[in-house]
Amino acid sequence: MMNDRMDEWGFNQEVLDRVQPFLIFLYDHYWRVDAAGLENIPDNGRALLVSNHSGQLPFDGMMLGMAILNKHPAKRLMRSLYGTWFRTLPFISSFLTNMGQALAVEENGIRLLEQEQLVAIFPEGIKGITKLYKDRYRLVRFGRSGYIRMALKTGAPIIPISVVGAEETYIALAKIPFAEQLLGFPLPHITPTWPWLGLFGLVPLPTKWYIDIGAPIQTSDYAASAADNLMLVDQLSNQVRNTIQSMVDRRLALRKSIFLG
């Protein structure tokens, strides 16, 4: 039975209220996040937010959610679509559900958009958060283009987003051989502090973060049937990826210090 603070997706306002002070601390004081372009997030109605993925742990999605919930005038809840491998971690999976997030399948994205929600997706997927330090900020090829079909089927605008700063929270030097294949989910990579310092070595570094929110890419001019046009879907996916890579590159060119910005 749902309580009166829980919706059909499992979002629990009480859980968010308990966790939010810690997330605000991370946003305002630990990573000192600067979010630009919040005016590109609509005050109401559907939109699909598409971002690069980084940091080994999904802090980037949490900080983007905090920017929209606390810094945007409409204070909207963002619904992230999380990877299927999270289901292998019962506590994490239930926590994400309580925070209003949903499993990353096309049907969930379409339903949420049809309910006029803000839906966020990270198409680099697990490859984005398991990059080594030497490959930071080079977007890997986006996975299946289901997110483009979501936008086309619902007429939702696609809003490109870049996150800079998260890739240095862990200095990933090498992967642990065969660990992901054996366990079925990604383990933290070898860093200067992990596993040498135990759990303390998993504390992320206090880097300076920037979130840049780009102008919407409109899809409402296309018929819903355009989602079946594989050439169009691939073209739009490449456009979104190239836009985000350009946004990342521009921010990196402006940045003078990993820790000071």
Backbone hydrogen bonds, N-H to C=O, Kabsch-Sander energy under -0.5 kcal/mol:
donor,donor_aa,acceptor,acceptor_aa,energy
6,M,3,N,-1.7
7,D,11,F,-1.4
10,G,7,D,-1.7
12,N,98,N,-3.2
13,Q,5,R,-2.5
13,Q,11,F,-0.6
15,V,12,N,-0.5
16,L,12,N,-1.8
17,D,13,Q,-2.5
18,R,14,E,-1.6
19,V,15,V,-2.1
20,Q,16,L,-2.7
22,F,19,V,-0.8
23,L,19,V,-1.8
24,I,20,Q,-2.8
25,F,21,P,-1.9
26,L,22,F,-2.2
27,Y,23,L,-2.5
28,D,24,I,-3.3
29,H,25,F,-2.4
30,Y,25,F,-1.9
31,W,26,L,-3.2
32,R,26,L,-0.5
33,V,27,Y,-2.7
34,D,209,W,-1.8
35,A,33,V,-0.5
36,A,34,D,-0.5
36,A,211,I,-2.9
40,N,37,G,-2.4
41,I,38,L,-1.8
47,A,117,Q,-1.5
48,L,157,P,-2.9
49,L,47,A,-0.6
49,L,119,V,-3.6
50,V,48,L,-0.5
50,V,159,I,-2.5
51,S,121,I,-1.9
52,N,161,I,-1.0
57,L,55,G,-1.7
59,F,57,L,-2.2
60,D,54,S,-0.5
60,D,57,L,-0.6
62,M,58,P,-1.2
63,M,59,F,-2.7
64,L,60,D,-2.2
65,G,61,G,-2.3
66,M,62,M,-2.1
67,A,63,M,-2.2
68,I,64,L,-1.9
69,L,65,G,-2.4
70,N,66,M,-2.5
71,K,66,M,-0.5
71,K,67,A,-2.1
72,H,67,A,-0.8
75,K,72,H,-1.4
76,R,68,I,-0.8
79,R,118,L,-2.9
80,S,78,M,-0.7
81,L,120,A,-2.2
82,Y,80,S,-0.6
82,Y,102,A,-2.4
86,F,83,G,-1.6
87,R,84,T,-1.7
88,T,85,W,-1.7
89,L,86,F,-2.0
93,S,89,L,-2.8
94,S,90,P,-2.3
95,F,91,F,-2.2
96,L,92,I,-2.6
97,T,93,S,-2.0
98,N,94,S,-2.4
99,M,95,F,-1.6
100,G,97,T,-1.9
101,Q,96,L,-2.6
102,A,80,S,-2.4
104,A,82,Y,-2.9
105,V,103,L,-2.2
108,N,105,V,-0.6
109,G,105,V,-1.8
110,I,106,E,-2.4
111,R,107,E,-2.4
112,L,108,N,-2.5
113,L,109,G,-2.3
114,E,110,I,-2.6
115,Q,111,R,-1.1
116,E,113,L,-2.0
117,Q,112,L,-1.9
118,L,77,L,-0.6
119,V,47,A,-2.5
119,V,117,Q,-0.6
120,A,79,R,-2.5
121,I,49,L,-2.7
125,G,122,F,-2.2
127,K,124,E,-1.0
128,G,124,E,-0.5
128,G,125,G,-1.2
129,I,125,G,-1.0
130,T,126,I,-0.7
131,K,128,G,-0.6
133,Y,172,A,-3.3
135,D,132,L,-1.7
136,R,133,Y,-1.6
138,R,135,D,-1.5
139,L,137,Y,-0.7
143,G,123,P,-2.3
147,Y,144,R,-0.5
148,I,145,S,-0.8
149,R,145,S,-1.5
150,M,146,G,-2.2
151,A,147,Y,-1.8
152,L,148,I,-2.6
153,K,149,R,-2.7
154,T,150,M,-1.3
155,G,151,A,-1.7
156,A,151,A,-1.1
158,I,217,I,-2.7
159,I,48,L,-3.1
159,I,157,P,-0.6
161,I,50,V,-2.6
162,S,212,D,-2.4
164,V,210,Y,-2.8
168,E,165,G,-0.9
169,T,166,A,-1.5
172,A,170,Y,-1.5
173,L,171,I,-0.6
173,L,190,I,-3.1
174,A,190,I,-1.2
179,A,176,I,-1.7
180,E,176,I,-0.5
182,L,178,F,-2.2
183,L,179,A,-2.5
184,G,180,E,-2.5
190,I,174,A,-2.8
191,T,194,W,-2.6
197,L,193,T,-2.7
198,G,195,P,-1.6
200,F,197,L,-1.1
201,G,198,G,-1.4
202,L,199,L,-1.8
203,V,200,F,-1.5
205,L,169,T,-2.4
207,T,205,L,-2.0
208,K,258,I,-2.5
209,W,31,W,-2.1
209,W,207,T,-0.5
210,Y,164,V,-2.9
211,I,34,D,-3.0
212,D,162,S,-2.5
212,D,210,Y,-0.5
213,I,36,A,-2.6
213,I,211,I,-0.5
214,G,160,P,-3.2
214,G,212,D,-0.6
217,I,158,I,-3.3
218,Q,216,P,-0.7
222,Y,219,T,-1.9
226,A,223,A,-2.1
227,A,224,A,-1.7
228,D,225,S,-2.0
229,N,226,A,-1.7
230,L,228,D,-1.1
233,V,229,N,-2.6
234,D,230,L,-2.4
235,Q,231,M,-2.2
236,L,232,L,-2.8
237,S,233,V,-2.2
238,N,234,D,-2.3
239,Q,235,Q,-2.1
240,V,236,L,-2.5
241,R,237,S,-2.5
242,N,238,N,-2.7
243,T,239,Q,-2.1
244,I,240,V,-2.4
245,Q,241,R,-2.5
246,S,242,N,-2.2
247,M,243,T,-2.1
248,V,244,I,-2.6
249,D,245,Q,-2.5
250,R,246,S,-2.3
251,R,247,M,-2.1
252,L,248,V,-2.5
253,A,249,D,-1.9
254,L,250,R,-1.1
254,L,251,R,-0.6
255,R,251,R,-1.5
261,G,257,S,-1.6
